[in-house]
Amino acid sequence: MTASSHTLTTRFAEAILSADPLADSAAVTAARTAIIDYLACAIAGAGDRTTEILRTALGGSTSGKAVLIGRRGGSDPLTAAVINGYAGHVLDYDDVHASVRGHPTAVIIPALLAFAAEHELRADAFLSAYIVGLEAMARLGLSIGVKHYENGFHATATLGTMGAAAALSSLTRASVKETAVALGLAATQSTGLRLQFGYDAKPYHAGMAARAGLLAKRLAAAGFGGACDFLDNPVGFYSAFAFGAAQPPLVVENWGTPWQIVSPGLTLKAYPCCTASHPVAAIGVDLHREGTAADMVEQVTFTFPPGADAALAVTHPNTGIEARFSPEYVFAAALTDGALRLDHFDDRPVQPGLLALSAKARRRHDDSAPRMSSDPKTRFVVVDVTLRDGSTLSRRFDGLPGVTDATTKFRDATADNAAFSEIPTLVRSMTTSADLQRLLQLLGQNAD
C-alpha cells in the first residue's frame, strides 16, 4: 500500500517531517526545562525498588551502548527505553500535558536517548525531535476526544507509542511513507489501561510506550511492512479507540502555531502524585500554613467537576504507592505535614493517622459545571472542611499548581548529588553532538 497525499495519516506524517521548532525560542526553552524536569524524576526513580525489579526481570544486556539513567553499565536500546521510561514515571513526579491527558516526556525522551546511544546526534536535533514528538502526541490527544481516557485507556501509553515514533521519524528525516508506516506500527502496539493506576504496572506504561515507538521506527526503517493509513482506515486508530468522540482534523490543524509545548504547555509537577489530586494538595498545604491542624477536622468534602477525579481510583490506600491516586490521602498528608514529599508515596504502609484523617473525606461532583476536558480552565476543586468546633472553611482552586524552577526540583529530587550537578546547566545550553555525549556520560553514573 502506498501513502496517498490526500489521507490524514499522510498529512500528519508531512507535518512531522516539515516541522522546524528550533526557530521558536520559547519552544526550545520549554523543551530544555522539561528535559531537566524529566531527568530529575528519572534519576530519583532509578533507585526505586520496583525499578530494580524491572531491570532484573528484563534481563537485558549490561554491556550495550544505551545508557541506563542513574546506573553504571549500558544496555541494549530497547531495554533501556523501557527502564528509563519506567524510572521517569515511577514516582509520578514527571510532567503532564493537558492535550495528552498524560505524561509525554517520560515516553519520548527515553526513546530518543536509546536511539542516541547508537547514532551520533546533535543536541539541538535531539531537542527539535522531542518538541515534534510532543506535538504529535498532544495533537492525537486533542483529536481522539475525551471518551478514550474516560473509558479506561491510559493516554500516556496509548498515545505515547506514536509520540515516540514521530520524534524519531522527525529526527532521522524519514520519508513520508516510512513515517506513516512507523506511526501505524506504533499504533498497533498501543495499549495501557487505567485499571493499573496504583500498581507497579502504571509507570511500566511509559516504558513500554517508549520501547514500542523505538521498535516501530526501527522496523519501518528496515523495510518492515505495515498500513500507511492508521488515522484514516475504517478499522483504524480512531475507530478502535475514540468511541465516537474523535475530531480528526485537530491532529494537523494549525500545527505548531503555537507549539503545544508552549501553549497550553507542560505542567511540571509540584507534588509526586497523580496530577488530578494536586489542587487538593495545594489547598491542604495552604490550610496547614494558615494554622488548621489535622486534629481540628471533623469532615472534609471535595467537589470536582464531572470527570475530574477519573484518575483518582483509590479511596482507602494501603501503601504510599496506592496513595498517589487518593485525594483523600493527599489532602490528609498535605494538611498534616504542610508539604508532600517522596517519602509520603513510597511502598510502606500508610501511616494510621493519615489514614484516619483521609477516612473523614468524601467526594461529590458539581453536575452544573462543564465536564473536565483537555482545557485546563475546566479543572477545579472546592474543599469544604467542617471543624470539630462546628465552624467551617471553604477553599477553591482552579487549574493546576506547578513549578517553574526545574533546577531546584532537580537538586531536591537527586538529593543534590554532585555526580549529576552539571546536568541542568548542560541541558540549558547544549547544541552539539559533544554536548549530547557529555549528557549521556553524566546520566550513566550511579544515583546511590
N, C-alpha and C positions, 0 to 999 in steps of 0.2 A: 504494500500500500504506500502511495506517495502522499506527502503532505500538501494539501491544497491551500493556496493563498487566501481562500475565502473562509476557511474554517477558523473558529475561535481559538482552537489549540495553536494553529499556526501564528495567528496574530499575537497570542500570548508568548510564544517562543520568540517571535521577532522583537517584541518589546524587551524581553530579557536580554537578547543579544545586542540590541542597539543602544542600550542604556549607558549613560556616562555620568554616574553620580559624583565623580571626583570634581566636577565643575561646580558643585554645590557645597560651599564650605560648611554650611550648617549641617548638612547630612554627614559629612566627613567627621566633623567634631562630635556629633551624636554617636557615630559608629565607634570612635575611639573610646568614648566614655562607656558605651555599652560593653565593649570588649574587656575593659578594666573590671567592670562590674561582674561579668561572667567569670573571668579568671579568679576573682576573689572567691566566688562561690565554689568554683571547681577545685581550687587549692584546698579550701576548707573541707569540701566534700570528699576529697581524695582520702582523707583519714577516717571516713565513716566506716563503721563495722560492716555495713552492707555492701559498700564499695569493694571491700576486700573479699567478701563472699562472691561477688560478681566476677572479680578478677580470677579467683580460684576456679570458679565453675566454668568460665570460658576456656581456661587452659590455653590461652593463646601464646604465641612465641614471645619470649622475653629478650630476644636479640634483634628484633626488627628495627626499622628506621623510625617508625612512628612514635611520637612522644606520648607517654602516659603522664598526665599532669600530676605533679606532686610526687612522682615516683622515679627513682633511677632505673635505667634499663628501658629498652624500647619494646615495641610490639608490632605486629602486622597492622596495616592501616584500618582494616575493617574492625578488628578487635579494639583498637584504640578509639575509634569513633564511638563504639558502644560504651566503653568505660568512661571516656571523657564526657560524653553526653550525660551519663548517669551521675557522675561526680558533680557536674554543674547544676543538676536539678534535685539531687537527693535531699538537700536541706530546705528546699522550697524557698530559697532566698534569691533566686535569679529573676531577671526582668520579665515583664508581662506586656503584651500589646493588645489594645482593645479590639482592633480589627481581627486579629487572630483569635482572640479569646483564649490565649495560651501564651507559651513561652518560646519565642523564636530563636533567641541567641544560643540557648543550650542545645539546640539541634544543629544550627547552621555552622557555628564556629568549630565544633568538634569534627564535622565533615571536612571543613576547609583545612584544619590543622593536620588531619590524617592525610589529605591529598598533598599538602605542602611537604610532608616528610619524604616524598619520592620525586618531587619536582622542584626546580629552582624557581621560586616565585618572588616577585617584588611585593613589598609590604603594602604599597598603595594599590596594587591589583587585588590583593587579599581583602583590603578594606572595601574596594568597589564591589567585589563579588558578594561580600556579606550584605551590603546595602541592597543589592539587587535581589539576593535570596530572600531577605526580609520583605522587600516589596512584593515579591511573588507570593510568599506565604500569606501576607496580610490581604492582598487582593483576592486570593482564594477564600480567605475567611469572610471578607465582605460579601463575596458573590454566592457563597454557599448558603447563607441565611442562618437564622437562629436555631432552627429545629435540629440541625446536625449535632450541636453540643447538647441541647436540652434532651434529645432522645438517647443520649448515653455515650456519644463519642468524645474522646479527649483530643481536642484540636491540635495540641502540641504534637501529638503522634501522627494524626491523620493528615494534617496539612504540612507537617514538618518534613516528611519524605520528599515532597515536591519542592519545598523551600530549599532544602539542601541540594537537590538535583539542579534546581535553577541557578543557585550560586555557583556550582561547579561548571555548569554549561556556560555561564557568563564568563567565568574565569578563563576558560580554555577557548573562548570564541568558537564554539562548536557550530556546525551547520544548523540551519533551521530544522531540517529533518531529524538530525541526530538529537537535537534538543527536545523535539516533540516526542521522539521515542523514549528518551531518558525520562521525561516527565510522565509518560504513560507507564513505564516500568516502575517508577516511584509510586504512582497512584495505585498500581495493582498490589503493592506491598503496604498500602495504607491501612493501618489498624491501631486500635488503642481504645479501651473502654474506661469510662469514668468510675465504674464499679471498683476499680483498683485504687481509688483515692484512699489514702490512709494506710496503704501497704507498700512494701518494697517495690512492687511491680510498677507503681506510678512513675517514679523517676526513670525506670527502665524504658518507659515510652520514649523519652528524649533520646536515649542512646540507640534504641532500635531504629528510630526515625533517621538519625544521623547515618547509621550504617546502611539503611535501605537507600537513602539518597546517594551515598557514595557508590554503592553497588550498582544502582541504576545507571549512573553516569559511566562507570567502568564498562558495563555490558553494552550500552549504546555505542560507546566509542570503539568497542571491539567488533561492532557489526551485528550484535545480537538483535534479533528482530522483536518488534512489538508494535502495537497500534499507535498511529500518529494522531488520533482524534479523541483523546480521553475526555475532553471537555464537550465534545460535540456528539459523540456516539449515543444512540438512544438507550444503550445499556452501559453508559459511561459513568464518570465520577458523579456528576450532578444527579443522574437518575438513581444511583445507588445510595448516595449519602445526603442529599439535600431534603428529602421528604417533602418535595413540592414547594419549598421555600426559596429556591435558587433565584438569583438575579444575575445571570451570566454576564451581561455587559459590564458589570463592575470590575471584572477581572482585568480589563485593559483600559477602561475609561479614565481619561486624564492621568495616564500612567506617569508617575514621577513628578507630578505637578500639584502639590508638593510631594516629595518623597514621604512614604509612610513612616520612616524613621524620624522625620521632622514633625509631621502632623498626621495623626494625633500624637505620634511619638511613643517611645517606650516609657513605662513606669519602672523605675529602679526601686526595688522593694526596700522599705524601711524596716520590715519585720520578717523573720524567717518562718513564714507560714503562708497558708493559702491567701491569695490576694483578696478574695471576697470577704475575708474577715478583717482586713486592715482598717476600714472605717470604724469598726467596733473597737479595735485595738487603740486607735488614736483617741477615741472618747475615753476609754479606760485609763490611758496614761494621763489625759487631761484631768479627769476626776481625782486621780491619785495626787496630782500636783496641787489641786485645789483643797486637798485635805480630807477627801472622802475615804474612809477606811473600810476594809472588807467586812469587819465585824459590825459595821453600821447598816449593812444591806439586808433588807427583808425579801425583796423581789426585784427582778430585772425583766424588762420586756424589750426585745429587739423588733423593730418594724422595718421590713425590707420592701422594695418594690417587687412585683411578681418576677420570679426567675432569678433574683439577685443572689439567693443562697443555694443555687442548684449544686454548686461545687462543695458546699459545706455539709457533707454527708454524715458527719459524726456529731452526735448529741452528747453521749456519755463515753468519752475516750478512756481507754485503759492505759495507754502509753503516750509519751510525748509525740511519737510519730503519728498516731491517730489524731492527736490533739491539734495537729496542723490544720485540720479540716473541721474544727469545732469552734464556732464563735463563742459558745458558752465558756469554754476553757480559756480562749484567747482573752476575753474580757476579764475573767477571773484573775488570770496571771498579770495582765496589764494593770488592773486596779490594785492588786496586792503589792506588786513589786515596782510599779511605776515605769516599767520597761519590759521588753520582750527580748530574750537572749537565745542564743543557740541551745543552751542547756535546758531551756523550757520545753524543747521539742526533740529531745533525744529518745532513746529506746527504753528508758527506765519507766517504771510505773508512775502514773500521775500522782502528785502529792495529795493526800487526803483532804487537806484544807482547800486546795484549789478545786478539787472535785466537788466538795460540799458547796462551795460558792457557785460553781457552774451549774449545779442542780437547781439553783434558785432562778435560773433564767429560762425564758420561753421565747418562742418566735411567733411573729404574725406577719401578714402581708397586707400592704395598702393596695387594695384592688382598684382604687381610683387613680393610682399613679400609672404612668406609662410603663409597660413591661421593659425590664432592663435589656438593652441591646448592646451593640458594639460601641455606641456613642457613650463616652464616659459620663456625660451630663445626666444620663438616666440612672446612674448609680447613686444610692444614698442609703443611710441607715439612721433611724431615730432610736435612741436608747432612753427608756424611761426607767428610773430607779425609785423604788419605794424604800424609804429608810425605816429602821425599827421604831423610830420615834413618831412615825406617821407622816412625816414630811416627804416631799417628792422632788426629784431632779429630772430634767429632760434636756437631752442634748441631741443635735442633728449634725451629721457630717455628710457633705455632698462631694462626689468624686472619689478620688483615691489619694491617700498620703503617699509620699515618695521621698527619695533622697536625690540631691543634685550633686553631691560631692562623692564621686565614686572612689576617689583616692583614700578618703577617710574610712569608707566602708572596706576598702581593700586592706588597709592596715589592721582594722579590727578583725576581719574575717580570717586573716592569715596570722593573727597574733603578733603582728609586727615582726615577722620572721625576716631576718636580714638577708637570707638567701634569695628572697623574692622582692626586695625593696626597690630594685631598679625597674621593675616591670611597669608601674604606672607612667613614669617619665618616658620610658621607651615607647610604650603604646601611643602616647600622646604626640610623638614626633616621628614615628617610623615611616619610612618611604621606600627604602631599598631592600634588595634581597639579603644583604648582610644584616640589616635590622631585623628582618623576619627570622633569619637563622639564629640571631642572638636571642630573640624571644623564645624560640624552641629550646635553646640550651638552658635558659633560665627555668623554663617550665619543667624540664626533666631532672629536677632535684627533689630530694625527699622533703615532704612537708612536715614530717615529725622526726 
